[in-house]
Each structure stands twice: as C-alpha cells, then as structure tokens.
Amino acid sequence: MTRAQPRRFVVASLVAAMGIAGYGCGGDAERYERLIAEGDALRAGGQAGPALERFLLAQKASPERKDAYIRIGGICESERIPRRGIPVLREAVARNDENRATYRFLLAVLAEIADERFEAEASYRDCIRLDPSFAPAYGNLAQFLFTAGRHREALELMAEATERFAGNRRLELQYAEILMRTGSLDDAERRTRALLEGPDPLSEGHYLMGLIDLQHGRPDEARHRLETATRLEPDNLHAWYQLANASDRIADSAGRQRALERFEALYRRALDGGTAP
C-alpha cells in the first residue's frame, strides 16, 4: 500500500465550520426547502445518489442560495464523482455573487479530485484572493503544492497561514503533517504534541503522532497512538494499516493480524464504492 497523502480540508468540514444558511429568497423557495430536506434525509439514510439528485433540483429552483452547492460539493467529493458537480460549481463561480469565494473553494476541491490540476490551483488561489480570511483554502492549496512536489512553496504557505490564523488547529495539523513528510520530524513532533496537549485535540493528531513515532523508531509509543487513532476514527484504513506496521515491529503477531483484517475490510469497502478516509 502506498503512503497516504496529506489530508485536505473536506467539504463536510466546511459545512460544520461555515454553516449552510441560504442567501436570498428568490426562486421557488418552498420547493427548494422541500428538496433540501428530502436530500438530507436520503443522505442520512445512505442514499447518496438520490440525495444528490434532490440537491441538484434544489439548486435549479433557487440558484442564488449557497447551501445546495455545499451539499452538492460534499456528495461529489465523498462519493468521488467530481465531474457531476464541477459544471454546477463553474456556473456558481460565473454568478460572481457574495458567495464567490466559497464557490471557488468547492470547485477547487472537486477539480483536484478530478485531476484538473490547473483549475484546482487557480481556484484555490482565487478563493484566497477574494477572501484572505478563508482559512481552509490555505491548507488545501499547501497540500496540493506538496503533492505536486513543490515542497518549498507548500511550507512557505503553511508558515504564513499558521501565523495569520494563529490557533487554527486544522491548519496546525496540516502544517505538522507536511513538515513530517518533508523530513522535519522534530518540528513536526513539537507542533503535533502541542496540539494533542491542548484543549479538544483533533482525533487525526493521534494518527500523525503515531507516524512520527514510527519514523523516530518508537514502535511501542506508535502502537499506543495508533490504537487511539483507530478507536477515535474506526474507519480510517490508513491508521489500521500503520497499527499493523507498529504491531509487527514489536513482534505482536496477533495485534498485527487484527489490524490487517480491519484494514483489508475497509479497503475492500472502498474498492466497492465506499469512501476511504
């Protein structure tokens, strides 16, 4: 299995961070609200495809309201069907209304998944230009640059972002992960420990600390961290794989087998159309 890429700020997190209140009351407002409610119920029931169709109809009913676009972007991201949402987001960008930064971010996320790299980078940069306070765009752009091999640019952008948005735990975690992957283990460890020792630490921090422990040759500590990561994120197949790795290094064959079995089940689910973390 190849090493996992750094995590992007996913659209589901955007919903939680920004809210999904609509703007304006034009169009068929009653139909819009009904379609949104139906789509939410379908998605909660695991029916992503029918939910997406409801959200697309809602967007047609009231194209000036942003919450339908966020839902469309979220499903197209999680189900790995970016090309269903890209044309819709392009139309939203062309509206050039007060939500233009949000629409550019959503378009960038889907374009990145679709490997439309020029459009993804341009859209992230447009989002930042239009709204310099849009923190998620900095982290995603930095990780985009990192995966393109532009490590210096990625590190410079994250240094700027974590200074601009001091206290943003998501950006701090993204920065620490890029530092680890570029070989700055001590700096990555310092930042990750500070996050884990702070209030309400992100669950992903335990996974990252486990990777750092492994690279530092501390398999016992790594296993402890990765066990915590799998408890907090039981569907994180990468954490299960690394837990198997840590167990193997301390000759815990039973623990290695359990972790591999869970990893393989999650991996098969992802291949069958599920979503890997």
HULIN-V642447 format. One record per residue. N is the residue number from 1. RES is the residue in one letter. PSI is psi in whole degrees, -180 to 180 (none if undefined). OMEGA is omega in degrees with one decimal (* if undefined). BURIAL is b if it has 9 or more other C-alpha atoms within 8 Angstrom, else e. Layout:
n: {N	N}
res: {RES	RES}
psi: {PSI	PSI}
omega: {OMEGA	OMEGA}
burial: {BURIAL	BURIAL}
This chain:
n: {1	2	3	4	5	6	7	8	9	10	11	12	13	14	15	16	17	18	19	20	21	22	23	24	25	26	27	28	29	30	31	32	33	34	35	36	37	38	39	40	41	42	43	44	45	46	47	48	49	50	51	52	53	54	55	56	57	58	59	60	61	62	63	64	65	66	67	68	69	70	71	72	73	74	75	76	77	78	79	80	81	82	83	84	85	86	87	88	89	90	91	92	93	94	95	96	97	98	99	100	101	102	103	104	105	106	107	108	109	110	111	112	113	114	115	116	117	118	119	120	121	122	123	124	125	126	127	128	129	130	131	132	133	134	135	136	137	138	139	140	141	142	143	144	145	146	147	148	149	150	151	152	153	154	155	156	157	158	159	160	161	162	163	164	165	166	167	168	169	170	171	172	173	174	175	176	177	178	179	180	181	182	183	184	185	186	187	188	189	190	191	192	193	194	195	196	197	198	199	200	201	202	203	204	205	206	207	208	209	210	211	212	213	214	215	216	217	218	219	220	221	222	223	224	225	226	227	228	229	230	231	232	233	234	235	236	237	238	239	240	241	242	243	244	245	246	247	248	249	250	251	252	253	254	255	256	257	258	259	260	261	262	263	264	265	266	267	268	269	270	271	272	273	274	275	276	277}
res: {M	T	R	A	Q	P	R	R	F	V	V	A	S	L	V	A	A	M	G	I	A	G	Y	G	C	G	G	D	A	E	R	Y	E	R	L	I	A	E	G	D	A	L	R	A	G	G	Q	A	G	P	A	L	E	R	F	L	L	A	Q	K	A	S	P	E	R	K	D	A	Y	I	R	I	G	G	I	C	E	S	E	R	I	P	R	R	G	I	P	V	L	R	E	A	V	A	R	N	D	E	N	R	A	T	Y	R	F	L	L	A	V	L	A	E	I	A	D	E	R	F	E	A	E	A	S	Y	R	D	C	I	R	L	D	P	S	F	A	P	A	Y	G	N	L	A	Q	F	L	F	T	A	G	R	H	R	E	A	L	E	L	M	A	E	A	T	E	R	F	A	G	N	R	R	L	E	L	Q	Y	A	E	I	L	M	R	T	G	S	L	D	D	A	E	R	R	T	R	A	L	L	E	G	P	D	P	L	S	E	G	H	Y	L	M	G	L	I	D	L	Q	H	G	R	P	D	E	A	R	H	R	L	E	T	A	T	R	L	E	P	D	N	L	H	A	W	Y	Q	L	A	N	A	S	D	R	I	A	D	S	A	G	R	Q	R	A	L	E	R	F	E	A	L	Y	R	R	A	L	D	G	G	T	A	P}
psi: {135	158	138	145	159	151	137	165	113	160	-33	-37	-31	-41	-46	-37	-33	-16	170	28	139	168	135	165	20	178	-168	84	-43	-44	-39	-52	-39	-43	-40	-45	-42	-44	-42	-42	-41	-42	-40	-28	9	13	76	-40	-55	-35	-44	-41	-39	-43	-35	-40	-38	-41	-38	-36	-41	79	-8	-5	132	-20	-32	-40	-40	-41	-42	-47	-39	-44	-44	-30	-53	-33	1	48	59	-31	-13	-34	-22	-47	-37	-44	-33	-41	-41	-43	-41	-21	-31	43	-164	-12	15	-35	-42	-44	-37	-37	-48	-42	-40	-43	-47	-39	-36	-44	-37	1	28	78	-38	-46	-38	-51	-45	-39	-40	-45	-37	-40	-47	-40	-42	-34	88	-11	4	83	-43	-30	-32	-48	-43	-41	-41	-42	-32	-47	-40	-47	-19	2	9	66	-42	-44	-41	-45	-40	-41	-40	-35	-43	-44	-44	-25	-42	-41	56	131	-5	105	-34	-45	-39	-42	-41	-40	-45	-38	-42	-39	-44	-45	-14	9	0	68	-41	-44	-41	-42	-43	-46	-40	-42	-40	-39	-44	-27	-8	-179	141	61	147	139	-32	-20	-33	-40	-46	-41	-35	-41	-41	-43	-42	-44	-26	-1	35	72	-33	-47	-39	-44	-42	-46	-42	-31	-40	-42	-43	-28	-40	-32	76	-15	9	94	-31	-38	-40	-40	-44	-29	-40	-40	-48	-41	-39	-38	-23	17	33	85	-36	-44	-39	-44	-43	-44	-40	-38	-42	-42	-47	-37	-44	-37	-42	-39	-40	-41	-30	5	-1	-180	121	149	none}
omega: {178.8	-179.7	-177.9	175.3	176.7	-177.6	171.8	170.3	-173.5	-177.0	177.3	177.3	177.6	177.8	-178.3	-174.7	-171.1	-173.0	-176.0	179.8	-180.0	178.2	176.1	-179.0	-179.9	179.1	-179.4	-171.6	-178.2	178.8	179.3	-177.9	179.7	-179.8	177.8	-179.7	178.2	179.4	178.5	-179.6	179.0	-179.3	177.1	178.4	177.0	-179.2	-173.7	-177.9	176.3	178.0	179.1	179.9	177.5	-178.5	177.1	176.3	178.1	178.5	178.0	-177.7	-179.0	-174.4	-179.5	-176.2	-167.8	-172.4	176.3	179.9	179.4	178.3	177.6	179.0	-178.9	179.5	-179.0	175.8	-173.1	-179.8	179.0	174.4	-171.5	-174.3	172.1	-175.6	-175.0	179.6	179.0	-179.7	175.1	176.0	179.9	177.5	-178.2	177.8	177.4	-179.5	-174.6	179.0	-171.0	179.7	177.6	-179.0	178.0	177.0	179.4	178.5	179.5	180.0	-178.4	178.7	178.0	178.8	-179.2	-178.8	170.3	-165.3	179.6	-179.5	179.8	-178.7	-179.1	-178.4	174.4	-178.9	176.1	178.1	180.0	-179.9	-178.1	-178.1	-178.6	178.9	-177.4	-171.4	-176.5	-177.9	179.6	-178.6	180.0	178.7	179.2	179.7	173.1	179.4	179.7	-178.0	175.8	-179.9	-178.7	-170.4	-178.6	178.4	-179.6	-179.0	179.0	-179.9	-179.9	175.8	177.5	-175.7	-178.2	173.9	-179.7	-176.6	-178.5	-179.5	177.1	-172.8	179.5	179.3	178.2	-179.8	177.8	179.0	-179.5	-179.4	178.3	176.3	179.1	-175.0	174.7	172.9	179.5	-171.8	-176.7	179.0	178.1	-179.7	-179.6	-178.3	-178.3	177.7	179.1	178.1	-177.5	179.8	-179.9	-179.4	174.3	-176.4	176.7	-177.9	-178.9	-179.9	178.9	176.8	-179.6	178.9	175.8	177.3	178.9	177.7	178.4	-178.9	177.0	-179.9	179.8	-172.8	178.7	177.9	179.1	-179.2	179.0	-179.3	-176.4	172.6	176.4	-179.9	-179.0	176.0	-179.0	179.4	-173.1	178.5	179.9	-175.6	178.9	178.0	177.5	179.4	-180.0	174.1	175.4	178.4	-180.0	179.1	179.1	-177.4	177.9	175.5	174.9	-174.2	179.5	178.0	178.3	-178.5	179.6	-178.6	179.3	178.7	178.6	177.2	-177.3	178.4	178.9	-179.7	177.5	179.1	178.3	179.2	-179.0	176.5	174.7	-176.7	174.4	-180.0	*}
burial: {e	e	e	e	e	e	e	e	b	b	b	e	e	b	b	e	e	e	e	e	e	e	e	e	e	e	e	e	b	e	b	b	b	e	b	b	e	b	b	b	b	b	b	e	e	e	b	b	e	b	b	b	b	b	b	b	b	b	b	e	b	b	b	e	b	b	b	b	b	b	b	b	b	b	b	b	b	e	b	e	b	b	b	e	b	b	e	b	b	b	e	b	b	e	e	e	e	e	e	b	b	e	b	b	b	b	b	b	b	b	b	b	b	e	e	b	e	e	b	b	b	b	b	b	b	b	b	b	e	e	e	e	e	b	b	b	b	b	b	b	b	b	b	b	b	b	e	e	e	b	b	e	b	b	b	e	b	b	b	e	b	b	e	e	e	e	e	e	b	e	b	b	b	b	b	b	b	b	b	b	e	e	e	b	b	e	b	b	b	e	b	b	b	e	b	b	e	e	e	e	b	b	b	e	b	b	b	b	b	b	b	b	b	b	e	e	e	b	b	e	b	b	b	b	b	b	b	b	b	b	e	e	e	e	e	b	b	b	b	b	b	b	b	b	b	b	b	b	e	e	e	b	e	e	b	b	b	b	b	b	e	b	b	e	e	b	b	e	b	b	e	e	e	e	b	b	e}
